[in-house]
Amino acid sequence: MTIYRSRRADVALPQVPLTDFVFEHVDRWPEAPALIEGPTGRVITFRRLRELVRRVAVGLSVRGLRKGQVIALYAPNVPEYAAVLHGAVSIGVVATTANPMYSAAELRRQIDDSGARLLFTVAALLPKALEAAAGSAIEEVIVMGESSEAPGAPAGATSLAAFTAHDGAPPKVEIDLDADIATLPYSSGTTGLPKGVMLTHRNLVSNVAQGEFIENESPDGATIGVLPFFHMYGQYIYLLMRLRLGRCVITMPQFDLEQFVRLTSEHRVRHLYVVPPIMLALARHPVTAKYDLSALALLTVGAAPVSAAVAAEVTAKFGTVVRQAFGATEMSPAVSAGGSSAGNAHPHTAGELAPNTELRLVDPATLQDVTPGEHGELWVRGPQVMKGYLNRPDATAECITTDGWLRMGDIGFLDANGCIVVVDRLKEFIKYKAFQVAPAELESILLTHPGVADAAVIPKADEEAGEVPKAFVVQRAPVTPEELMAYVAERVSPYKKVRAVEFVEAIPKSPSGKILRRELVARERAKTAN
């Protein structure tokens, strides 16, 4: 067995619960802005944020929520999101975060799977939230955002102001750092429908500590909170790391390129966290010429690989350093990152392993370690490896070995600088921008159409989105690609829509009946290459 260890020195891993760790230094900067609502300019200071966290914790305890029980957040990036998440986590209540683009049916699936008792949302999403909550275990729906500072709320819900009206001290709760779950984001993992990823206090505190010194080497000041808070990338950076370091986050409830660039200019942002489609827009969209982005020094790109060409375009245009980061929800999420200077960013790679992290490169067929320099599946071990998938011991056992290695499902190698280079992916899910799309979900919907006999969905390369879902369909009755795409679009979130359909005679399958998606992927790549 060949084990690669981080070249970065191990760091001490604090033995404290997550929210205590994040807010450890708040007294150093109580009046500094913690969160600024980008569209309105509304400011929440660190003192006010800590007060809101306390009041949310009290509100939860008044309603009888106890350690291990679950609340759900179904909202875009609003400042109060941080208060609700940490208010829950501070008393041992688990926060599950749902994509605000979910349909009511998709949200209901997560509510039922997680066992959430309370649902926090915003006024614009309230109709879908109420629909999803009806008949579920949800006991109350609470509205955050603009109405959260006012006593009223839309019919059928409670305002956050009313929810936090109780004063007093929250209960003292003993947290088992290794056993108690802090947050429960959902991920498709390597296959299948989204599963609850159990991230313990130990996982998240460790991962913030592992990344803190890297972040401290990066430019300080405010950043734009454009990555969604429900996603582990955004949650980790904005609601954990940045708050711990006393660095302001300017929230954006939805992405608008010009607003994003304008806020970056107005706040003289030096460090942005982005995904590849935003990188592409910064490189090529003319709107960037309207604003002064001369303060921008570093872009960290994650959630999916960015091409070296696009990274070079951004550097040439703005004179900024680009670095990539690599991880997974199941890793809390950080595995590796480049440095913050031109000399150690290594933008064509995913950077060096985080401290306290080990790596193996394994042949996925033989499960034997490959020869150094060869390509293999990335297996990672460290204190940030998730506890497992909620209620899915089978899926957990497929993903985590008995000796603690998480099988990432990515193929790569280590270069001469000790940086990870990801070259391919074993995972079956599709990465549309920063979102995961499970092929199995789209296939199951297609198979309900009377014109479909069989179907398989794979990723199709797309310059803007990275990947889009493409369906291969065996017809049962006459149907057009447009009809099938519209049929799926009516039943899923916008980012999950099938963007291309190809009719075939048969879907390739193994003797056991498993769809051989890799054959279809290879066929698609060959077609593109020609």
N, C-alpha and C positions, 0 to 999 in steps of 0.2 A: 504494500500500500504506500503510495506517494502522497504525502500531505504537504501542501504549500501553506505557509503561514504569512500573515501580513508583515510587510517590512516596517510598517508603522508600529511603534512601541505600544504594548498593551496599556490600557488606561484602567484606573480604579472604577469599579462598578458600584455606585452608591446603593446602600441597603435601605431605601426609603420608598414609600408609595409614589405613584406617578405625579399627582397634582402637587404634593408637597415638594417634589423635586423641581417641577416646572416653575413654581412660584417662590422658590427658595430665596431669591435675591430681590424680590419686589420692593423691599424697603429702601433699596438704593436709588430707585427711580419712580417713586409713587405717582408723581404728577406728569410723567412722560406719557405720550400717547401709546397705548398698546394696540388699538385698532382704530382705523379711520374708515368710515363708510365712503368709498370712492365717489359714488354718484352725488351724495349730499354733503360730504365734508363733516358729518357728525363724528365726534371724537369720544372714545372711551379710554380713559386713562388706566394705568395699571392699578391704581387705588380703586377706581370704580369697578374694574373688571374683577378684582379680588372680592369686592363687596357683592357683586352679582353672583359670583361662584358660591359664596356663603349662602345667599338667599335662595338660590336654586336648590342647594343641598337641603336647606330647611323645608322648602316647599315639597320636595320629594319625600322627606321623612314624615311630614305632616300627613301626606297621602298614603303612608304606610309602606313605602318602598324600602326594602332592606337589601343588605349585601347579597350580590349574586342575581338579583332581579334586573330586568332589562327595560331601558327606555330606547325609543327610536327617534332619530333626527332625519327629517325629510325636508331639506331646505337647501337653497343656494347659499353662497358665501355671504352671510350677514354677520355683523360683529357679535351678536348675542349667541351665535353658534358656539363660540369658545366658552362662554359662561355656562351654557347648558351641559356641554360635554364634560367640563371639569367639575361642575357642581355634582354631577352624577358620580363621576369617577372618585371624587374626594370622599364619598361615603360608601364606596364599594359597590355602587350600582353600575351595571354594565351599559355602555353607550353603543348601540348599533347604528351605523350611519348608512342611509339609503340614498341612492342616486336621485336627485330632484327631477330628472328626466323620466323616471319610472312612471309607467301607467299605474292605475289603481290596482290592477291585477298583479303586476310585478311587485308593487309595494306590499300588497297583502301576503304574497308568498314569503317575503322577508319577515313581516310581522309574525306570521304563524310559525315560521321556522325558528325565529329567535325567542319567541314567547314574550315579546315586548308588551308592557302594561300601559305606558304613556307614549304619546306621539307628539313631537314638537315639529312645527312646520311654519310656513309663512302664509299670509292672506291669499296670495295668488295661487297657491297650491292647495288651499283648504278644501275645495270641492273634491279633488282626488283623494286627499287625506281622509276626509269623512267617509267617502265611498269605501276606501280600503279598510277603515276601522270598523265599519258596520258589521256586527256579528262576530268580531274577533275578540281577543283578550284585551284590546285597548279600552281603558276606562275613561280616558280624558284626552282631548286634543288641545294643545297649547300653541298659540300663535306668537311667533317671534317677529323681529323686524320693525318696521315703522310704527306699527300699532303697539309694540311691546312697552313703550313708555306711557301709554294711555290706559286708563282703566277699562275701556270698552274693547270688545273683540267681535268679529263676525259671529252670527248665530251658529250655535253648535260647538263653539270653542271657548277657551279661556285665554285671556291675554297674558303675556308673560308678566306684565305689571301686577295683575291680580294673583298670578301664581306665586310671585315673589313677595307678596305683601306681608307675609308672616315674618316677624323678627325673632331674635334669639340665636342660640348657638346650635349648629348641626350636631347630630350624635357623634360620639367618639366610636370609631370602628377599627377593629384590629384587621389589618390587611395581611394576608399570606401572599408574599410577593411572588412566589412560584406557582401557587394554585389559583389565586383570584384573578379573574379576567377583568381588564380595564376597558378595552374597546373591542367591538365585534364587527369589523368591516367584512364585506362579502367579496369573495373572489372565486373565479371559476377554477383556480388551480391549473392543473395540466389538462384536465378534461371535464366535461359535464356542465351542469347548471351551477350557478353561484352557490357557494358554501360559506357558512360563517367561520371566519378565521379568529380563533381564540388567542388574543394577544394579552399576556399577563402584564402586571405592573413590572415584573422583572424584565420581560422582553423589551418593553418600551423605554424604561429608564436606562437599561443597558444600551439600547441603540442610540438614544440621545447622547449619552456619555461617550459612546464610540464616535459619534459625528461631531461632537462639540468642539474639539480642538481643530478639526478641519474647517468648521464654520468660523471659528475665531480667527483663522488665517485669512478669511475672505473679507471683502469690503463691508463695512458696517452701514448703518443708516436704515431708512425705511425700504420696504420692497412692496411690490404689487401682488396682492393675494388673488391671483388669477387661476391657480390650480384649484380644483374643487376640494372643499373641506371633507366631503364624504370619502374621497379617494385617499389611500394611505400616503401617497406622495405629498399631497397638499396638507393633510392632517399632521404629518410628521414635521414638515418644514415650518408651517405657519402656526399651528396650535400647540406644538411642543417646543421645537428648537428655538424659533424666533422669540416666543414669549419667555423662555428661560433666559435668553441672552438680553432681554430688555429692548428688542428691536421691533419697531412698529410694522404692522401689516395693514396695507390699504386694501380693503375688501372690494371685490367686484362680483356682484350677484350673477352676472352673465358676461360672456366674453364679447367685447366690441373692440376691434383693433384700434380704431382711432382713439377711443377713450383710454385704452390701455397705454398707447403711446403718449397721449396727452398727460396722463397721471404720472407716467415715468418721467416725463420732462419737468412737470410742475414740482414734483417732490425730489428732483435731482437724484433719482435712484441710481445707485452704483452697482447693485447686484440683483439680477432677475433670475427667477426659476421658471423654466418653460418646458414645453413639450415640442416635438419636431414640427408640427404644423405652425406653431407660433414662430419658431425659428425661421421657417420658410417665408412666412409673411414679413418678418423683420428684414430678411435678406432682399425681398423682391417687391414689396408693395410700396408704391410711391408716397403713401400717406406719411411715411417716416420722415420724409424731407421737410414736412411742415413744422417739425418740432425739434428742439435742441436736446439731443441725447448725448451730449458730450461728457456727461458725468458717468455714463455707463462704462463699467470696467470689467464686469464678469457676468457671463451667462452660464447657469447650470441647467443642463437639459437632461431630462429623465423620462421614465415611463415607457420609452421605446428608443431604439438607437436612432441617431441622426447621421446622415451621410457626411463624409469628410468634406465633400464639395460645398454643401450648405453651410457647414461650420466655417469653412474658409471664406465664403461670401460674407458672412456676418462679421468676421474679424476684419476683413478688408474694408467693409463699409463703415464700421463704427470704431475700429481699433480696439475692440474688446476681446478679452480672453474668453474662450469657450471651453467648457469641460463637460464631460458626461458623467452621469451617475447610474448605477445599476442596482437593482433590488427587486423585491417582490413583496406583496402584502404579507405573505407568510414569513417574511424576514423582518417585519416590523418597521420599515421595509428595507433599510439600507444594507447593501453588501459591499459596494465599492464606490469610489469617486476619484476623479482627477484632482490635482492640486489647483491652487487659485492663481498661479502665475504662468506666464508663457512658457517658462522653463520646465514646469512640472504638471501642466494641465493634461498633456497627451490627449488631445481632443479626438483622435481617431480611435481611442480605446474607451473602455468603461472605467479606467483608472485603477488605482491600487486597492487591495482589500482594506476594509475598515479594521481598526485595531481589534484584538481579541477574536479574530475571525480566521477560520481555516477553510481550505479549498482542496477538493479532489477533482481530477478530470477522469471520467469513467466512460468506458465503451458501453453504450446503452444496451447493446446486444448481449455481451458477455459478462457485464458488470465487473470487469477487471479494469484496473487503472491503466490508462494509455501511457505510452512512452513519452517522456518530457518533450514538448514541442509539437506533439500530435494533438489533433482535435478530440475533445471528449465532452460528455455531458458534465455540466457544472454541478458538483455536489458541495454544499456549504454547511459548515457547522459553527455555532457560536451561541452566545447567550440570547441573541435576538431571534432564534428559531421559535416559531409559534408553538403554543401548547398542543394545537391540533385543530381539526375541523369539528365544529359543533355537531354533536349527534351523528358523526360520521367516522367511527373508528376504522372502517374499511378504507375510506379515502385517506385517512391519516396514515395508516400503515403503508399504503402505496407510495406516499410522499416522503415520509420520514423513516429512516432505517432504525433498527434497534439500537445502534450506537450513536444516534443523534444527527445523522447527515440528512439535510433537506435536499431532495432531488429537484433542481431548479427547472429542468426541462429545456434548458438552453445548451447549445453546443458552442464551444469556444476553446481558447488556449491562452496561455500566459506568454506575453512577449518578453523581450530582453530586459525591459524596465520593470518587470514584475506586474504589469498591467493586464487586466482581463480584456480579451478581444472576443466579442460575441459574434459568431459567424452564421448561426442558424438557430432554429427553435424546434424542439420536439413537441412543444405544447400545441394543442389543437385549437385553442381559442384564437380569435381574431383580434388584433389590436387596432381599433378604429380611433385614431388620435390617442388619447390617454385611456380610452375605455375598453374594457374587455367584452367581447361578444362571443357567446357560447354557440358553436355550430349546432349542437344537439337541440338547443331551444328553437332555432330557426327551422331545422329539419322537421321537428315535431309539428310546427305550425304548417309548413308546406304540405305535410302528409295529410292534413285535414281537408285540403282542397280537393274537390271531386275530380279535378283534371290531373292529379298527381298520383302516379303509381309508386314512385320511389324518389328519394332526393338525398343529396349530400351538399354541404356548404363548406367552402374553404376560403382562405384569405386571398384576395386579389390585390396586387401592388397598386398603390395610388400615391402620386407625388404629394398631394395635399394632406390626405388623411393617414398616410402610411400604409394602411390596409383597409379594404372594404369587403363586405361579405359577397361572395359569388356563389350562386346555386347551380348545381348540375341536377337536372330533372328528367326523370323517365315519365313520359306522358301516359295517362290513362284515358284521357279524352282531350279533344282540341282545346288549347288554351294558349294565350300569348305570354311572352315574358313580361309585358307591361301589366297584364292582369295579375300575374303571380306576385310581382313586386308590390303592387297596390294592396293585394290581399295581406301580405305580411306587414306592410307599413301600417295598416289599420290596427294591428294587434301588438305592436312593440313600440318601444321608445324610438325617437328619430335616429339615434346613432346606430341602432341595430338593423336598420332597413337593409334588405337585399338590394344591391346596386347593379347586379348583372345576373342574367340567367342564360344557361346553355342547355339545350336539350340533347340527351344522350340515349343510347340504346339500353345501357345497363350501368349500375353503380358498382365499381369494383369493391369486393368484400373478401374477407378472410374466410376460411372454412367454418369458423365459429359464428360468422355473420357480422363481424365488425367491419364498418366502413373503412376502406383503405384510403383515407384522405391524402396521404402522402403521394399516392400515385396520381391523384388529381392535381395536387400542387405541382408535381414534377411536369405533368402535361401542360399546365398553365404556364409555368416558367419557360418551357421549351417553345411554346407558342409565342410568348413575348420576345424571347431571344431571336426568333426567326422573323 
